[in-house]
């Protein structure tokens, strides 16, 4: 069954609503991603203030707003115009200036070598042409620019959690439509090879996943499905963050090699 990427248009107004499934990507997931990315910038001696940042597949603007608060000049790109409308309204309500543009990862509407860093989260497992997305990402980064990413690994664990629990089992699924296809999940070595082909040098890959120790936490999906717990609260209770294992999802960073 093909991925229903139109779900991001139909549910676009609900990105920031904790009672809606899209907010699963915010609760503890946004802090996990953002914390890791900022830590890497600090490790590399890069002060985020004033840097140009590209958010590839920005959705409702969760990460774009975090980086804008640090003083970055953020451009957010997404194929879902309704999602961008939601992102713009929310940013304006928070007094944040973010440049949102309709576009896809395969054809980014930005100039060559325009950005100090780019990030792409919960996107690569949805695209039609991974090779072209990475090619475009390398194009828009300045030499030495940083590429942050996270995506879902193609493992038995991801099949159980991301496919069975989150979208197939009637009592636990967040959406009544397929938002992921297991065959489109990406193994770390596959992504690393693709990045290397386009001049992106991989420096680090770390695990990203739920850290909650109580197995009963999974029952939160049942409670959320029944409206007894918000998806934002479920995300917080799952406590997504950096993990030792890459078997669910993983994140990391690469840099564009200076070919001059």
C-alpha positions in Angstrom: 0.0 0.0 0.0 1.4 3.4 -1.0 2.2 6.1 1.5 -0.6 8.7 1.9 1.5 11.9 2.1 -1.7 13.9 1.6 -2.4 13.3 5.2 -0.2 16.3 5.9 -2.6 18.5 3.9 -5.7 17.0 5.5 -4.4 17.4 9.0 -2.4 20.6 8.4 -4.3 22.8 10.8 -3.5 20.4 13.7 0.3 20.4 13.9 0.3 22.4 17.2 -2.8 20.7 18.7 -1.7 18.3 21.4 -4.8 16.2 20.9 -3.9 15.4 17.3 -1.6 12.6 16.0 0.9 15.0 14.2 1.8 16.4 17.7 3.5 13.1 18.4 6.4 14.6 16.5 6.6 17.5 19.0 6.2 16.4 22.6 9.6 14.8 23.3 10.8 14.4 19.7 11.4 18.1 19.0 13.5 18.6 22.1 15.5 15.4 21.3 16.4 16.4 17.8 17.0 20.1 18.6 19.1 19.3 21.7 21.4 17.0 19.7 21.7 19.4 16.7 22.6 22.4 19.0 25.1 20.2 20.9 26.8 19.4 17.7 26.9 23.0 16.7 28.5 23.9 20.0 31.0 21.0 19.7 32.0 22.4 16.3 32.4 25.9 17.6 29.5 27.3 15.5 27.4 30.0 17.2 23.9 29.5 15.8 23.1 33.3 16.0 23.2 34.7 12.5 23.6 31.4 10.7 21.5 30.6 7.7 19.4 27.5 8.3 17.3 25.4 5.9 14.5 23.2 7.2 13.8 20.6 4.6 10.3 19.2 5.1 9.4 21.7 7.9 5.8 20.7 8.4 4.1 22.9 10.9 7.4 24.5 12.0 8.4 22.7 15.2 12.2 22.9 14.6 12.1 26.1 12.5 10.8 28.0 15.5 13.4 26.6 17.8 16.2 27.7 15.5 14.6 31.1 14.9 14.6 31.7 18.6 18.4 31.1 18.6 18.8 33.9 16.0 19.1 31.8 12.9 17.8 33.0 9.6 15.5 30.1 8.9 14.0 29.1 5.5 11.4 26.3 5.8 10.5 24.3 2.8 7.6 21.8 2.5 5.4 20.5 -0.3 2.2 20.9 1.9 1.0 24.5 1.4 -1.7 24.0 4.1 1.0 23.0 6.6 3.0 26.1 5.7 -0.1 28.3 6.3 -0.3 26.8 9.8 3.5 27.3 10.4 3.3 30.9 9.3 0.3 31.7 11.6 2.0 30.1 14.6 5.3 31.8 14.0 3.6 35.2 13.6 1.7 34.6 16.8 5.1 34.0 18.6 6.7 37.0 17.0 9.1 34.9 14.9 10.3 35.7 11.4 10.6 32.6 9.3 10.7 32.4 5.5 8.4 29.5 4.5 8.3 28.3 0.9 6.4 25.6 -0.9 8.8 23.1 -2.4 10.1 19.5 -2.3 13.4 18.1 -1.2 14.0 16.9 -4.7 13.8 20.5 -6.0 14.6 23.0 -3.3 13.5 26.6 -4.1 16.8 28.2 -2.8 20.1 29.2 -4.2 23.4 27.3 -4.5 25.7 27.4 -1.4 23.2 29.6 0.5 23.1 27.9 3.9 25.4 27.3 6.8 23.5 24.2 7.9 20.4 22.3 6.8 18.3 19.7 8.6 15.9 17.1 7.4 13.8 15.2 10.1 11.1 12.6 9.6 11.3 13.2 5.8 13.8 11.0 4.1 11.6 7.9 4.6 8.8 9.7 2.7 10.6 11.0 -0.4 10.3 9.6 -3.9 14.0 10.0 -4.8 16.4 9.9 -1.9 19.4 10.3 -4.2 18.0 13.6 -5.6 17.1 14.9 -2.1 20.7 14.4 -0.9 22.1 15.9 -4.2 19.9 19.0 -3.6 21.0 19.3 0.0 24.6 19.2 -0.9 24.0 21.9 -3.6 22.5 24.4 -1.2 25.1 24.0 1.6 28.1 26.3 1.8 31.5 24.4 1.6 31.9 23.1 5.2 28.2 23.5 5.8 26.5 21.0 8.2 23.8 18.6 7.3 21.7 17.2 10.2 19.3 14.4 9.6 17.1 11.8 11.2 15.1 8.9 9.7 13.7 5.5 10.5 15.9 2.4 10.2 14.6 -0.6 8.3 14.6 -3.3 11.0 12.2 -5.7 12.7 11.7 -3.2 15.6 10.7 -0.4 13.2 8.3 -2.7 11.5 6.6 -3.5 14.8 6.5 0.0 16.3 6.2 2.3 13.2 4.1 0.0 11.1 2.2 -2.4 13.3 1.6 -0.3 16.4 1.4 3.2 14.9 -0.6 2.6 11.8 -2.0 -1.0 11.4 -3.3 -2.2 14.7 -6.8 -0.8 15.1 -6.5 -0.2 18.9 -3.2 1.7 18.7 -2.9 3.3 15.3 -2.6 7.1 15.2 -3.9 7.5 11.6 -6.4 5.4 9.6 -4.2 5.7 6.6 -0.6 4.5 5.8 1.9 7.3 6.7 5.0 4.9 6.4 6.0 2.0 4.2 8.6 -0.3 5.8 10.4 -0.8 2.5 11.1 2.9 2.3 12.9 3.0 5.7 16.6 3.5 5.3 19.5 1.6 6.8 22.4 3.9 8.1 24.9 2.4 5.6 22.6 3.2 2.7 22.2 6.8 3.7 25.9 7.1 4.4 26.8 5.8 1.0 24.3 8.2 -0.7 25.7 11.2 1.2 29.3 10.3 0.3 28.3 10.1 -3.4 27.3 13.8 -3.2 30.3 15.1 -1.2 28.7 14.9 2.2 31.1 13.5 4.8 29.3 11.6 7.5 30.8 12.3 11.0 28.4 10.7 13.4 25.3 8.6 13.7 23.4 8.0 17.0 20.2 6.3 17.9 17.0 8.1 18.3 14.0 6.4 20.0 11.7 6.1 23.0 13.6 5.7 26.3 10.6 4.9 28.5 11.4 1.8 30.5 7.8 0.8 31.3 6.4 -1.5 28.6 2.9 -0.3 29.6 3.8 3.0 28.1 2.9 1.4 24.7 -0.6 1.2 26.0 -0.6 5.0 25.8 -1.3 4.6 22.1 -4.6 2.8 23.1 -5.5 5.7 25.5 -4.6 8.3 22.9 -6.6 6.5 20.2 -9.6 6.5 22.6 -9.1 10.2 23.4 -8.1 9.5 27.0 -4.6 11.0 26.6 -3.3 13.7 24.2 -0.7 12.7 21.6 1.5 15.4 23.0 1.4 13.8 26.4 2.0 10.4 24.9 5.1 11.7 23.1 6.4 13.1 26.4 5.8 9.8 28.2 7.6 7.9 25.5 10.6 10.2 26.2 12.2 10.2 22.8 15.9 11.0 22.9 19.3 9.8 22.1 19.8 6.0 22.5 22.6 3.5 22.1 20.7 1.4 19.6 20.0 2.6 16.1 17.4 -0.1 15.6 14.4 2.2 15.6 15.5 5.5 14.3 18.8 7.4 14.1 20.1 10.9 13.7 23.5 12.3 12.9 25.4 14.9 10.9 27.6 15.3 7.9 29.5 18.2 6.4 29.9 19.3 2.8 33.4 18.8 1.6 35.2 21.8 0.3 35.8 20.9 -3.4 37.6 24.1 -4.2 
